[in-house]
Amino acid sequence: MRILLIGPPGAGKGTQAVRLAAHLSIPHISAGDLFREHIDRGTELGQNARSHLRDGLLVPDEVTLGVIKERLARPDAERGFLLDGFPRNPAQAKALDGILADSQSRLDAVLDLEIPEAHVVERAVGRRLCRRNREHIFHVDHSPPERAGVCDTCGGELHQRDDDREATVRKRLEVYRRETAPVVDHYRAQGLVTAISALGHVQEVLDRALAAIGRNGDDARPR
């Protein structure tokens, strides 16, 4: 399946994307992770992306499209993929349609995570990520590590991303309303969008996502 997961920053896209992609055995493709990979490596692209992300702005379309197009061309994405954090505006959505059409494919579903903005701010500001593995995510209030500042899974240092600070989060929400929310309308016109509440436990949200694409949520529960 080719799935797009969309929603405001702090809606839990990263957490749900990892679990949903693993359940469906497709790669999780995160524009944010791709940019941060370049930031860590100190590339020119990473320096460009860092300045925009730090200020709560979007990375320029031409840079983002080049990164995404290359990633979708890798062999592991042939059977499907889950996109997280892209497209972020209608122009990117139209460009993605063109990229997929060139390979004679299209998106199968767009899952729109919905959440009140007050919850977004609280979630993002309290989030802590592991420096060794960005998929190890904690929250200072809702899912704190056993030892403050240390990842329970691998012992890596936990940190707050620059773009999770409150002023930046509020700026990102403003940008989301202006730039990204219209992407939902683009795909709603194609009959691809299902709205899903992002409130509740992680498994509850995952079950809603699986139901939206016609999969059995019980299959995703730990055994």
N, C-alpha and C positions, 0 to 999 in steps of 0.2 A: 504493500500500500504506500501511496505518496500522500503524506499528511502535513498540513500546516497547523501549528499550535500558535495561537495569537492571544494577546491580552495585555493589560497594562503592566508596567514594571512592578514586581512585587506580587503578582498574581499566582506565583508558583509554577511558572512555565518550565523552569529548569528542572525542578524536582519531578514534575509530571512527565516531562519529555524523556528523561532518563528511564523511568519505569515503563512508560508506554512503548518506547522504542525497544527496550529489552524484551518485553512481552511479545512484540510482533517480530522480533529478530531482524530489525532494520536499523541502519545507522542513525544516530541522533546528530543532526547537523545544526550547531549553534553558531550564529554569526558572531555573537559576543565572545564565545570561546576561541573562534578562529582569530579574532582581533587580538585577544589577550595572549594567544600563543605568539603572535608577532611582537607584541609589546615585551613579553618576557625575553624574546630573542634579540630585541633591540634593533629590529629592522626599520627601514624608512617608513614602511606601511604602519608598523607598530607605533612609531613616534607620532605619525599623523592621527591614527586612531585614538591614541591616549589623550591628546589635547582636546579632541571632541568629546570623548566619553567623560573625561574629568569635569567638563563644563556642562554635562547633561545634554549635549547636542548629538545629532546623527552624523555618522561617518558619511562622507560624500558618496553619492550613488555609484559613480564610475569605479571607485575603489571597492565598494561592497559587492557590486555585480561581478567584478573580475574574480574575487575570492570565492564567491558562491558558485559561479559557473565552473571553475576548476574543481571544486569539491564534488559537485554533482556528476562530474565526468569520471570519477574514480569507480573502479569495478564494484566496490561494495554497495554502491547506490543504485546499481542496475535493477535490483529486485524491489526497490522502494527506499523510502527515507522518511524521516520526521524532521521538518524544518522548525527551528525555534529562534525567534528574533529577526526573521526575514520572511517576507518583505516588510519594510517599515513605512512605505508610502505608496500611493497608487501608481506612481511611475515605476517603482521597483516591482510591483505586482504585475504590471503589464509586461515588463521585461522578463520576469520569471515565466509568464505564460509563453512568451516567445522562445525562451531557452528550452522549455519542456516540449513545445510544439516541434522544435527542430529535431528532437529525439522521438517524435511521434508518441508523446505521453502527455499527461496532465495530472493535476492534483485530484485525489479521490475524495478528500474531505478537508474542511477547515473547521477546527474546534476553537471557539471563542470563549476564553475564560473570563468570567465576569466577577467583579469584586468591588465593594465600595472603596473610595479613595482613602478614607481614614485607615482602613485595614492595610492598604498598600504601604502607607508611610510607616506604620508600626512594624509590619513584616520586614521591610527592607532595612530600616535603621538597625534592627536587632539581628540581622543575618550575619553569620560568620562563615567564611570558606576556608578550607584547608589549602595551604600553599603547595603541598605535594600532589593533591588530587582534588581538582575543583568540583568533582561530583560528590565529595564529602561535605555536606552542608549542615550547619547547626543554627540555632537561634537562641539568643541569650535568655529569653523568657519561655519559649514553647518547647524547645528541644536542646537544652544546654548540654555541653559535654560534661563528662564526669570530672575532668580537671579543667579549670578555666584556661582558655587559650590553647588547649591541646586537643587534637583530633582523636576521638575514641577509636577510630578504625586503624589509623596508621601512625599515630603519634606526631603528625605534622603540626606546624604552627597554624593556628587559626587567625584570620585577619578580616577586617572590614574593608571591602572594596571602596575605592574613592567615590564611585557612582552610587554607593549605598548611604552616603551621608545625607541628612535630612534636606538641606538646601538643594542638593543635586537631585534628590528623589522628587521633590516638588517641581523642579524645572523639567525633569523627565516626564512627569505626568502632564505638564502643560504641552510639551512637545508631542506626547502620545495623542492627546486629544486633537491637536491640530494636524499632525502629520500621519499618524498610523491608524487611528480609528476609521478613516475613510476606506482603508483596505478591506475592512469587513463588508462594507457596502459593495465593493468591487466583486467580491466572491459570493456575496448573497445574491447578486444578480445572476450568477451562474448556478444557483441552487446548491451550493456546496457548504454553507455555514450551519453549524449547530452551536447554540449558546449553551454553556455549561457553567454552573455556579462553582466558583473556586473556594467557597467557604466550606469548612469542615475538615475532617482528618484527611491525610494524604490518600489513604485507600478509598475513601468515599468519593473523592474527586476522580481518582483513577477509574473507579467503577462506572462513573458517569461518562467518562471519555470512551471507555470500552463499549458501553451500551450505545453510544452515539455512532460508532462505526460498525455496530452489529457483532461485537465480540462479547463473550461471556465473562463478566467481571470476576466470577468465582475462580476462573482459571488463573487469575493474576495473584490470588492470595497466597501468602507463604505457606508451604507445606511442611 
